[in-house]
Amino acid sequence: MALTDIELWNKAAEFHGHICPGLTIGYKAALYARELLGLEFSEDEETVCVAENDACGVDAISVILGCSVGKGNLLFRMRGKQVFSFFNRKTSKSVRLSLKSSSFSEGSRDERQKAMFAAPFGELFAVKEVPFNLPENARLFNSVACEACGERTAENHIRLQEGKKLCLDCYKPYEGRG
């Protein structure tokens, strides 16, 4: 049985630990993307979210749409913006939701959160075309022991230096001579 929107809100707030404007942004973005793209909770990688921030709203998106770092369907493209791109792998449709900055900058934090919660999707977000391609499915990489510290590291994060396989913590990048 599908959860109601208010049940999803309560679940997101419980997961996040408190109610705030940021959580509301992610909640509304997830519901809007669900409506625009016909999304459901992603059991695997059917839905992909590329968040342009690592703020509170990402928790709501995880709870509502099933996007998570561990599954590889929640990716970060750090731009410091309240922007979320959503992809439906089943239909190949996508949408980029960008928070409209001018609408909810007045009032206390609580007043802003309540105003955003009550606002129609179109007042909160500009809907745009996604300016990049759908990310590939998550890949599994073999683990390799770092020859300096001994910790096992995914092979795509190993660097060769002086003939040794090193993790990024042990690797000393060449900085040049200025």
Stockholm file with secondary structure:
# STOCKHOLM 1.0

chainA/1-178         MALTDIELWNKAAEFHGHICPGLTIGYKAALYARELLGLEFSEDEETVCVAENDACGVDAISVILGCSVGKGNLLFRMRGKQVFSFFNRKTSKSVRLSLKSSSFSEGSRDERQKAMFAAPFGELFAVKEVPFNLPENARLFNSVACEACGERTAENHIRLQEGKKLCLDCYKPYEGRG
#=GR chainA/1-178 SS CCCCHHHHHHHHHHHHSSCCHHHHHHHHHHHHHHHHHTCCCCSSSSEEEEESCCSTHHHHHHHHHCCCTTTTCEEECCCSSSEEEEEETTTTEEEEEEECSSTTCSSCHHHHHHHHHHSCHHHHEEEECCSSCCCCCCCCCCEEECTTTCCEEEGGGCEEETTEEECTTTCCCCCCCC
#=GC SS_cons         CCCCHHHHHHHHHHHHSSCCHHHHHHHHHHHHHHHHHTCCCCSSSSEEEEESCCSTHHHHHHHHHCCCTTTTCEEECCCSSSEEEEEETTTTEEEEEEECSSTTCSSCHHHHHHHHHHSCHHHHEEEECCSSCCCCCCCCCCEEECTTTCCEEEGGGCEEETTEEECTTTCCCCCCCC
//
